[in-house]
Amino acid sequence: MADEPETPEEVLRGFWTEMHLWEWDAYRTMPGPSTAPVEVSRRHRERAGAEMAPIFEKYCTPKRRIYGQGIDRSIGSPPEYDPDATAIVDVTYESLVRVVVKTERRTGRHAKHIFVLLKRGGRWLIDNRFFYDGDGKIVRIHL
């Protein structure tokens, strides 16, 4: 399809952009903790999770993700993904079907991440994300 991202970099930028917009909207419409009963807050999180699902379907490998997707996803401000503040600093093709992309967020929450993308059905999809902790160790984290 013409509107499908073709390169790993396009996949990442598309994912970051859609997740950024999703989280801003989910945060903006989130009921305040002092004004919303627990059930209202839960319904909001369920709706937000349902609205996020198509983003994961479009950009990520299909697998069970315990954290970071659906009702368990944290919602905050500023959003976790910021396409304008994140630079792709290295792209390494480890094989015809696996690429590792290193990124650096240069404003706000400074962070260095590693994304692993796999080629499935002719499309690049995000499979995993890692970050460098305070000791420089690579730690796997949720998308």
Secondary structure, DSSP 8 states (H G I E B T S, - for coil): -TTS--SHHHHHHHHHHHHHHHHHHHHHT---TTTS-HHHHHHHHHHHHHHHHHHHHHHB-SS--SSSSGGG----SS-S--TTTEEEEEEEEEETTEEEEEEEE-SSS-EEEEEEEEEETTEEEEEEEEEE-TTS-EEEE--
